[in-house]
Amino acid sequence: MRLSISLKAVTFVAATLVPFTALTADDCPCKCIYPVSDPKCINCCFHQEGTVAATSETSVTIEPPSSGPNRSPKTFEIRPDTKVQGKVASGEHATVYYHKAGTKDVATQVDILGFLPGELTPGNAPTPPDPCHFPQFPGAREQTLPPNTMRAFLGNSMVFSTGDRIVALRSGEDDILVLRRVGTGMFVSAKLFKPNGQLAAEIVDNHFFINPRDSFQIRQAGAHSLEILDPQGDKVLNLEFLNPTTLSILGNVYGPRGQLISIGRETQRVGSNTLSAFCFGDSAVALTIQ
């Protein structure tokens, strides 16, 4: 059976590069169903990912990821025209797209992960050598990970989680790379910055948003992988879903402060720091970049 990746590419305007300003319902004439590309909608359409904590016919409450900057549950109003993909039930992983209406947050789309198109699907490649079994320092304790552990290889280094969500890279309050495993697929969310720290592109649950001035491209490189190219056609990031528990990541990206993050096969560089065959986890955030 042939497996494929369906990814949607749209554009966003420079307004996404500055803090959002909440607008009233009258100021936001938008459906806020992603992807959003209309300049009028950028500043009044938002999204929240997390776990469904409670639900009714007229509302859904989302508990944000424990690693997020705001951990307070958030309740969204569901109206007759709210688009719902999947069955909304407590414990399900979801992304809610919404807009402000006075003091209310009104859901315009609720996506239950695992019911969506655009998943990276797993291959059958072997898992690379596990650096957690090769401690870098004398006296370090080897870690034996459960077979089901979710692994993301940054070159020959690895971040891992025994859950279904990894913030692989974070800088300040910006989650640069987030991986979520659902069913037989995996969703990727990422922020791509330019050397000057300006946001150039963003992936939200495999949906790709680009700044039209920068013309980043996303390309399916195989049944289980994708590549992101910069305006010059050079590869910025390569993601490969090796098998149901393992993702491989290679590339050169920048953080929001212009920090170079170079992920090579044998070495990884963050600013002046060089890593090789390191193991990070099991925490909500694997690697934080200052």
N, C-alpha and C positions, 0 to 999 in steps of 0.2 A: 504493500500500500504506500502510495506516495504522500509524504507529509510536506506541508508548505507553510510559509509564514506570510500572513497578509498584514501589511503595515500601511497605515494611512499617513500621507505627508501633506501638511498644509503650512501656511505661513502665519507668523504673528508679527505685529508692528512693534516699534521701539517702546511703546507704552508698557510692554511687559517687563522692561528692564528697570522700572522704577517701582516703588511701593504702590500697591493697589489702594485706591480711594473708594470706600464703600459708597454706592449711590442709592438713591431711593428707587422704589419700583417704577415711578413715573420717569426717572432718568435712565432706566435700563430697559429698552424696548427689545430685549433679546430672549430667545428661547434658552440660551446657555446649554445647548446640547453639543457636546464636543464631537469633532474638533471645532474650536472657535477661531475664526479668521477675520471677522468683521471688525474694523477698528473701533466701532461704536461699542462693541461688546467686551473688548479686552479688559477694561477696568471694572466691570461689574459682574463678571462671571468667574466663579471660583470652583475649586474642587477639594474634597476631603476624602482621604482613604482611611481605612480602619476596619474594625469588626463590628457587626451588627449587635448592639447590646439590647435593644428593644424595638418592637415594631407594632404598628396598628394600621387600620385602614387609612388613617390620615397623617401618619408620621413615622419616621424611622430615626432611631438614635444610634449614632456611630461613636464607638470608643476608639480614639486615635491610637496609633502604634505606641508602645511603651517607650520607644526611643525618640519619639517626636518632641519638639519644643513645647507643645501644648498638649497635655494628656487628659484634659477635661472632656467628658462625653459631650457631644453636640447633637441637638435634635433638629431635624429638618421636617418641614411640612410637606406632605405628599398631596398633590391636587389631582383632579381627574385627568389633566393633560400631562402629568409627570410620566416620562418614559421609563419603564422598568424592564431591565434585561436580566432574566433569571428569577428564582424564587427568593424573596426577602425573608430570611429567618434568622433567629438569634444564633450567633456563632459563625455566620458566613462572613467571608472577607468581601468587602465592597468598596467601591469608589462612588461618591455622591458628587454630582455637578449641580451647582446651585447659584442663586442670586439673592440679593437682599430685597426685602419688601417691608419697609418700615423697620420694626424690631425683629421680624421673622427671617429665617433662612429658608427659602423655598426651593425644594429639590426639583430640578427640571429633568434630571436623568439619574437613575440609580443602576449601576452596573455591578452585578454579582460575579466575582471572578470565578472562572471556570465555565461560564456560560458565554464568554465573549469570543469573537474572532480575533485573530492577530496574536495568538500565543506562539512563543517559541516552543517547538516540539522536540523531545529528546531523541538523540541518536543512540547508537550502540557502541560507541568508542569506549575503550578502557579508561578508568580513572588514573590520572598521572600519579607518580610517587608522592606519598603523603608526607609533607615536611614536618607534621606533628610527631612523626616517629623518628625524627632525626634532630634532637635538641641541639641548639646552637651554642649552648654554654655548658661548661662542666657542672655536673650535679643537677642539671635540668631534668624534670620528670617527663618521660614520654607519655603522650596521651593516646589512649586507644578509643577511637570514636565509634559510636554505633553505626552499623551498616547503612542506616537510613539517613545519616547526617547530610545536610545540604552543604555542598562545598562550592566555593567560587575561587578559582585559581587566578591570581594576579601574576602572570608569568609563572615562576616556580615557587612563589609564595602562595599562601592560601588563607582565606577567611572561611569560617564555618559556623553553622548554626544547627542545633538539633530541632529547631522550630522550622517554620515555613517562610521566614522573612529575614533578610540580611540587609542592613545598611553597610555596604562594603566600604564606602568612602564618605566621609563627612568633613566639611570645613565650616566652622562657625555654626550657623543655623541652616546651612545649605546641605541637603543630602545629595551628594554628587552622583552616587550610584546605589540604587536599591533593587534588590531581587526578591521576587515573591513566587513561590512554587504553589501551583493549584492543580489538582488532578494529575493529568499527564503532561501539563505544560508549565511554562514559567513566564512571568511578566517582568519586564525590565522598565525601570524609570531612571532617567539620568538627566543631568544638566551639563551642557557643554559651554564652556566659557572661552573667550578669546584671551590673548596674552595681556590685554589691558583690563581684564576682569569683567568685561561686558558679556552678558548672556547672549549666546549666538544661536543655540538650539536647545530643545528640551524634548525628552521622551516621557510620556505619561502612559503607563500600562501598554507599552508597545505602539502608541500613537505618537507620531513624530511631528513636532512643531519647529519651524525654522524662521529666522529673521530674514526677510527677503533681500536685505542688503548683503547678506553673507553667503547665501546659496549653498548651505550644507546639503548633502545628499545622503540618502539611506539606500543600501543595496543589499538584496538577498544574495549571499555568497554560496548558499547551499540549502538543503532542506532543513537544516537545524542551526543555521548561523546567519548573522547579518554584519554588514560593514557600514561604517559612517565615514564619508569622505568630506574633506574641507573644500572650499571654493576652487583650490588649485588641483583638485582631484587626488590629493594625497590621503592615504588612509589615516583616520584619526582614531578609530576604535574598532576592534573586531571582537564580536561576542559569538561563542560557539557553545551550544547546549550539547555537551558530549554524551551524556546519559541521564537517566531520570533524577540523579542526585548531584550532578556536577556541571558547572559552567566554567568556561575558560575565557579570560579577558586579556587582551593585548592592545597597546596603543599609547599615544601621547596626548594628554589632555591638560587643561589648565583649571585651577581653582578660582574662586570668586575674587581672590586677591592677586591673581596673576601667577600663582605658584605652578610651576611645571610639575606634572605628575606623569612620569615616564614608566610604562609597564612593559618591560622587555622580557624575553623568555628566560634569561638567566639572572638579570638584575632589575631592580625597580628603584627609581630615583624620585624623591620628593624634595625639591629644593636642593640643598647640599647634602641631604641624607641618602645613603645607598643601602638597599636591603637585598637579601637573596635567601631563598628557601626559609622564610619566616612563616610562623603559624599564628593566626589571630582568631580569637573566639573563646568561649561561647558567650558572647554578650550581645546586647541589642545593636550596638555600633561596633564594628570590627576595627576600623582604622580612622582616627580623627586627625585631620591635618590643620595645623595652626596657621 
